[in-house]
Amino acid sequence: MEPILFAGYPAGSSLGLVAAFEWLGRPYRATRVHMPDAMLTEAYARVNGRQETPVLLREDGSVLTETMAIARWLELRDEDHRISFPAGSAEAHRMHQFIGFLNTGFTGAFTPLWVALEMQDGSEDYRQALRTFGRGLVAHRHRQLEAMIGGAPYLIGDRPSLADAVFVGVARWAEFHQALDLTPFPKIQALKARLEADPAVRFAHAIEDGVPATGCGAMRGLLPLEEVLGEIGARLAA
Ligand SMILES: N[C@@H](CCC(=O)N[C@@H](CS)C(=O)NCC(=O)O)C(=O)O
Protein backbone atom coordinates (compact mmCIF):
# COMPACT_ATOMS: atom_id res chain seq x y z
CA MET A 1 0.00 0.00 0.00
CA GLU A 2 1.01 3.62 -0.48
CA PRO A 3 2.56 5.59 2.38
CA ILE A 4 0.10 7.75 4.35
CA LEU A 5 0.96 11.28 5.41
CA PHE A 6 -0.77 12.54 8.56
CA ALA A 7 -1.20 16.25 7.90
CA GLY A 8 -2.17 18.61 10.70
CA TYR A 9 -4.66 21.44 10.23
CA PRO A 10 -5.34 24.34 10.51
CA ALA A 11 -2.09 26.08 9.51
CA GLY A 12 0.07 22.98 9.93
CA SER A 13 3.67 22.79 8.81
CA SER A 14 2.59 19.50 7.15
CA LEU A 15 1.25 21.54 4.21
CA GLY A 16 4.78 21.69 2.81
CA LEU A 17 5.14 17.91 2.82
CA VAL A 18 1.86 17.50 0.92
CA ALA A 19 3.29 19.88 -1.70
CA ALA A 20 6.54 17.88 -1.73
CA PHE A 21 4.65 14.62 -2.35
CA GLU A 22 2.86 16.34 -5.24
CA TRP A 23 6.11 17.66 -6.73
CA LEU A 24 7.67 14.23 -6.38
CA GLY A 25 4.70 12.59 -8.08
CA ARG A 26 4.99 9.19 -6.38
CA PRO A 27 1.78 7.57 -5.08
CA TYR A 28 0.78 8.50 -1.54
CA ARG A 29 -2.30 8.84 0.60
CA ALA A 30 -3.06 11.35 3.31
CA THR A 31 -5.17 11.81 6.37
CA ARG A 32 -6.13 15.12 7.96
CA VAL A 33 -5.47 15.59 11.67
CA HIS A 34 -7.34 18.37 13.45
CA MET A 35 -4.99 20.11 15.87
CA PRO A 36 -4.78 19.87 18.75
CA ASP A 37 -7.84 17.76 19.70
CA ALA A 38 -7.44 14.85 17.27
CA MET A 39 -3.85 14.39 18.46
CA LEU A 40 -4.80 14.15 22.10
CA THR A 41 -6.32 10.66 21.87
CA GLU A 42 -4.63 7.47 23.02
CA ALA A 43 -4.95 6.07 19.50
CA TYR A 44 -2.97 9.00 18.10
CA ALA A 45 -0.40 8.80 20.89
CA ARG A 46 0.35 5.26 19.71
CA VAL A 47 1.35 6.76 16.35
CA ASN A 48 3.33 9.69 17.73
CA GLY A 49 3.95 9.78 21.46
CA ARG A 50 4.72 13.49 21.22
CA GLN A 51 1.24 14.05 19.74
CA GLU A 52 2.43 16.20 16.86
CA THR A 53 2.09 16.26 13.10
CA PRO A 54 3.43 15.52 10.51
CA VAL A 55 3.69 11.75 10.66
CA LEU A 56 4.39 9.33 7.84
CA LEU A 57 3.05 5.79 7.90
CA ARG A 58 5.41 3.95 5.61
CA GLU A 59 4.46 1.21 3.15
CA ASP A 60 5.60 -1.46 5.62
CA GLY A 61 3.34 -0.06 8.36
CA SER A 62 6.13 1.54 10.37
CA VAL A 63 5.87 5.11 11.57
CA LEU A 64 8.23 7.97 10.80
CA THR A 65 7.89 11.26 12.66
CA GLU A 66 9.70 14.60 12.40
CA THR A 67 9.63 16.84 9.34
CA MET A 68 13.33 16.47 8.62
CA ALA A 69 13.19 12.66 8.78
CA ILE A 70 10.18 12.62 6.44
CA ALA A 71 11.92 15.06 4.08
CA ARG A 72 14.95 12.73 4.04
CA TRP A 73 12.65 9.77 3.33
CA LEU A 74 11.26 11.68 0.33
CA GLU A 75 14.75 12.62 -0.81
CA LEU A 76 15.83 8.97 -0.83
CA ARG A 77 12.92 8.17 -3.15
CA ASP A 78 13.64 11.07 -5.48
CA GLU A 79 15.79 9.22 -7.99
CA ASP A 80 15.10 11.77 -10.72
CA HIS A 81 15.98 14.70 -8.46
CA ARG A 82 12.68 16.47 -8.89
CA ILE A 83 12.73 17.89 -5.36
CA SER A 84 16.32 17.28 -4.30
CA PHE A 85 19.85 17.20 -5.70
CA PRO A 86 22.55 14.58 -6.26
CA ALA A 87 24.00 13.32 -2.98
CA GLY A 88 27.06 15.27 -1.93
CA SER A 89 26.50 18.12 -4.40
CA ALA A 90 26.78 21.75 -3.28
CA GLU A 91 23.04 22.09 -3.94
CA ALA A 92 22.23 19.10 -1.72
CA HIS A 93 24.28 20.55 1.15
CA ARG A 94 22.61 23.93 0.71
CA MET A 95 19.20 22.28 0.69
CA HIS A 96 19.94 20.48 3.97
CA GLN A 97 21.25 23.72 5.44
CA PHE A 98 17.99 25.50 4.61
CA ILE A 99 15.88 22.59 5.89
CA GLY A 100 17.82 22.56 9.17
CA PHE A 101 17.48 26.31 9.67
CA LEU A 102 13.83 26.40 8.69
CA ASN A 103 12.80 23.44 10.84
CA THR A 104 14.71 24.61 13.92
CA GLY A 105 15.44 28.32 14.38
CA PHE A 106 12.81 29.66 11.99
CA THR A 107 9.96 27.36 13.06
CA GLY A 108 10.92 27.53 16.73
CA ALA A 109 10.74 31.34 16.70
CA PHE A 110 6.96 31.07 16.53
CA THR A 111 6.68 28.98 19.72
CA PRO A 112 6.00 31.92 22.08
CA LEU A 113 3.26 33.14 19.70
CA TRP A 114 1.60 29.70 19.58
CA VAL A 115 1.81 29.43 23.36
CA ALA A 116 0.28 32.91 23.78
CA LEU A 117 -2.53 31.97 21.39
CA GLU A 118 -3.33 28.58 22.85
CA MET A 119 -2.82 29.11 26.60
CA GLN A 120 -5.95 28.47 28.64
CA ASP A 121 -4.86 30.29 31.74
CA GLY A 122 -2.12 32.74 32.66
CA SER A 123 -2.27 36.47 33.01
CA GLU A 124 -2.69 38.99 30.20
CA ASP A 125 0.74 40.39 31.13
CA TYR A 126 2.34 36.99 30.58
CA ARG A 127 0.52 36.56 27.26
CA GLN A 128 1.68 40.01 26.18
CA ALA A 129 5.27 39.23 27.19
CA LEU A 130 5.17 36.05 25.10
CA ARG A 131 3.84 37.99 22.12
CA THR A 132 6.55 40.64 22.41
CA PHE A 133 9.26 38.01 22.80
CA GLY A 134 7.85 35.95 19.90
CA ARG A 135 7.57 38.89 17.52
CA GLY A 136 11.20 39.79 18.22
CA LEU A 137 12.35 36.23 17.56
CA VAL A 138 10.30 35.94 14.38
CA ALA A 139 11.71 39.22 13.05
CA HIS A 140 15.25 38.07 13.89
CA ARG A 141 14.81 34.77 12.01
CA HIS A 142 13.23 36.57 9.04
CA ARG A 143 16.25 38.88 8.83
CA GLN A 144 18.53 35.84 8.87
CA LEU A 145 16.51 33.99 6.23
CA GLU A 146 16.39 37.07 3.99
CA ALA A 147 20.20 37.20 4.15
CA MET A 148 20.50 33.48 3.34
CA ILE A 149 18.34 33.62 0.20
CA GLY A 150 20.30 34.12 -3.02
CA GLY A 151 19.18 35.45 -6.38
CA ALA A 152 17.47 32.29 -7.67
CA PRO A 153 13.69 31.98 -8.03
CA TYR A 154 13.57 29.25 -5.34
CA LEU A 155 15.71 28.57 -2.29
CA ILE A 156 18.08 26.49 -4.39
CA GLY A 157 17.93 27.15 -8.11
CA ASP A 158 15.06 27.47 -10.52
CA ARG A 159 12.67 24.81 -9.23
CA PRO A 160 11.13 24.07 -5.84
CA SER A 161 12.91 21.54 -3.64
CA LEU A 162 12.32 20.02 -0.21
CA ALA A 163 13.72 23.22 1.31
CA ASP A 164 10.91 25.23 -0.30
CA ALA A 165 8.43 22.64 0.97
CA VAL A 166 9.62 23.09 4.55
CA PHE A 167 9.54 26.88 4.06
CA VAL A 168 6.02 27.07 2.62
CA GLY A 169 4.50 25.11 5.51
CA VAL A 170 5.60 27.71 8.06
CA ALA A 171 6.04 30.88 5.97
CA ARG A 172 2.39 31.86 6.49
CA TRP A 173 2.69 31.84 10.27
CA ALA A 174 4.06 35.41 10.35
CA GLU A 175 0.80 36.61 8.79
CA PHE A 176 -1.32 34.22 10.83
CA HIS A 177 0.07 35.69 14.05
CA GLN A 178 0.28 39.22 12.61
CA ALA A 179 3.85 39.04 13.82
CA LEU A 180 5.51 41.37 11.36
CA ASP A 181 5.26 43.34 8.14
CA LEU A 182 7.02 41.50 5.31
CA THR A 183 7.90 44.69 3.38
CA PRO A 184 11.53 44.73 4.61
CA PHE A 185 11.93 41.12 3.39
CA PRO A 186 11.46 41.29 -0.40
CA LYS A 187 13.15 37.94 -1.10
CA ILE A 188 10.98 36.11 1.42
CA GLN A 189 7.91 37.90 0.08
CA ALA A 190 8.70 36.97 -3.53
CA LEU A 191 9.44 33.33 -2.68
CA LYS A 192 6.27 33.04 -0.66
CA ALA A 193 4.18 34.52 -3.49
CA ARG A 194 5.81 32.23 -6.06
CA LEU A 195 5.20 29.15 -3.94
CA GLU A 196 1.64 30.12 -3.00
CA ALA A 197 0.84 30.31 -6.74
CA ASP A 198 2.27 26.83 -7.35
CA PRO A 199 -0.40 24.20 -8.20
CA ALA A 200 1.04 21.67 -5.72
CA VAL A 201 0.92 24.21 -2.90
CA ARG A 202 -2.61 25.23 -3.86
CA PHE A 203 -3.60 21.58 -3.80
CA ALA A 204 -1.99 21.22 -0.36
CA HIS A 205 -4.03 24.20 0.87
CA ALA A 206 -7.22 22.60 -0.44
CA ILE A 207 -6.40 19.38 1.41
CA GLU A 208 -5.69 21.39 4.55
CA ASP A 209 -8.99 23.24 4.19
CA GLY A 210 -10.90 20.05 3.40
CA VAL A 211 -12.19 21.30 0.05
CA PRO A 212 -12.31 19.29 -3.20
CA ALA A 213 -9.25 19.65 -5.38
CA THR A 214 -7.39 17.93 -8.16
CA GLY A 215 -3.69 17.37 -7.68
CA CYS A 216 -1.12 15.86 -9.99
CA GLY A 217 -2.66 12.41 -9.52
CA ALA A 218 -0.10 11.13 -7.04
CA MET A 219 -2.53 11.29 -4.11
CA ARG A 220 -4.41 8.00 -4.16
CA GLY A 221 -6.84 8.80 -1.37
CA LEU A 222 -7.69 11.08 1.49
CA LEU A 223 -8.61 8.79 4.37
CA PRO A 224 -10.58 9.54 7.53
CA LEU A 225 -8.21 9.65 10.50
CA GLU A 226 -10.39 7.19 12.47
CA GLU A 227 -10.00 4.63 9.69
CA VAL A 228 -6.22 4.91 9.63
CA LEU A 229 -5.92 4.83 13.44
CA GLY A 230 -8.33 1.88 13.54
CA GLU A 231 -6.19 -0.09 11.10
CA ILE A 232 -3.03 0.68 13.06
CA GLY A 233 -4.74 -0.31 16.32
CA ALA A 234 -5.98 -3.58 14.81
CA ARG A 235 -2.49 -4.37 13.51
CA LEU A 236 -0.93 -3.68 16.90
CA ALA A 237 -3.52 -5.88 18.64
CA ALA A 238 -3.02 -8.80 16.21
N1 LIG B 1 9.87 18.79 15.37
C1 LIG B 1 8.58 18.45 14.86
C2 LIG B 1 7.62 19.54 15.25
C3 LIG B 1 6.25 19.29 14.73
C4 LIG B 1 5.25 20.30 15.25
O1 LIG B 1 5.55 21.18 16.07
N2 LIG B 1 4.05 20.18 14.77
C5 LIG B 1 2.98 21.03 15.22
C6 LIG B 1 2.07 21.40 14.08
S1 LIG B 1 2.91 22.30 12.83
C7 LIG B 1 2.15 20.29 16.22
O2 LIG B 1 1.83 19.15 16.02
N3 LIG B 1 1.80 20.97 17.32
C8 LIG B 1 1.04 20.39 18.38
C9 LIG B 1 -0.23 21.15 18.66
O3 LIG B 1 -0.62 22.02 17.86
O4 LIG B 1 -0.84 20.82 19.67
C10 LIG B 1 8.64 18.31 13.34
O5 LIG B 1 9.35 19.06 12.71
O6 LIG B 1 7.98 17.41 12.80
The ligand as an SDF file (V2000), in Angstrom:
LIG
                    3D

 20 19  0  0  0  0  0  0  0  0999 V2000
    9.8680   18.7890   15.3680 N   0  0  0  0  0  0  0  0  0  0  0  0
    8.5770   18.4490   14.8590 C   0  0  0  0  0  0  0  0  0  0  0  0
    7.6220   19.5370   15.2500 C   0  0  0  0  0  0  0  0  0  0  0  0
    6.2520   19.2890   14.7340 C   0  0  0  0  0  0  0  0  0  0  0  0
    5.2510   20.2980   15.2550 C   0  0  0  0  0  0  0  0  0  0  0  0
    5.5490   21.1800   16.0670 O   0  0  0  0  0  0  0  0  0  0  0  0
    4.0490   20.1800   14.7670 N   0  0  0  0  0  0  0  0  0  0  0  0
    2.9840   21.0320   15.2190 C   0  0  0  0  0  0  0  0  0  0  0  0
    2.0730   21.4010   14.0790 C   0  0  0  0  0  0  0  0  0  0  0  0
    2.9070   22.3020   12.8310 S   0  0  0  0  0  0  0  0  0  0  0  0
    2.1460   20.2900   16.2210 C   0  0  0  0  0  0  0  0  0  0  0  0
    1.8310   19.1480   16.0160 O   0  0  0  0  0  0  0  0  0  0  0  0
    1.8020   20.9750   17.3200 N   0  0  0  0  0  0  0  0  0  0  0  0
    1.0430   20.3950   18.3780 C   0  0  0  0  0  0  0  0  0  0  0  0
   -0.2290   21.1460   18.6570 C   0  0  0  0  0  0  0  0  0  0  0  0
   -0.6180   22.0160   17.8630 O   0  0  0  0  0  0  0  0  0  0  0  0
   -0.8450   20.8180   19.6660 O   0  0  0  0  0  0  0  0  0  0  0  0
    8.6380   18.3070   13.3390 C   0  0  0  0  0  0  0  0  0  0  0  0
    9.3490   19.0640   12.7100 O   0  0  0  0  0  0  0  0  0  0  0  0
    7.9750   17.4100   12.7960 O   0  0  0  0  0  0  0  0  0  0  0  0
  1  2  1  0
  2  3  1  0
  2 18  1  0
  3  4  1  0
  4  5  1  0
  5  6  2  0
  5  7  1  0
  7  8  1  0
  8  9  1  0
  8 11  1  0
  9 10  1  0
 11 12  2  0
 11 13  1  0
 13 14  1  0
 14 15  1  0
 15 16  2  0
 15 17  1  0
 18 19  2  0
 18 20  1  0
M  END
$$$$
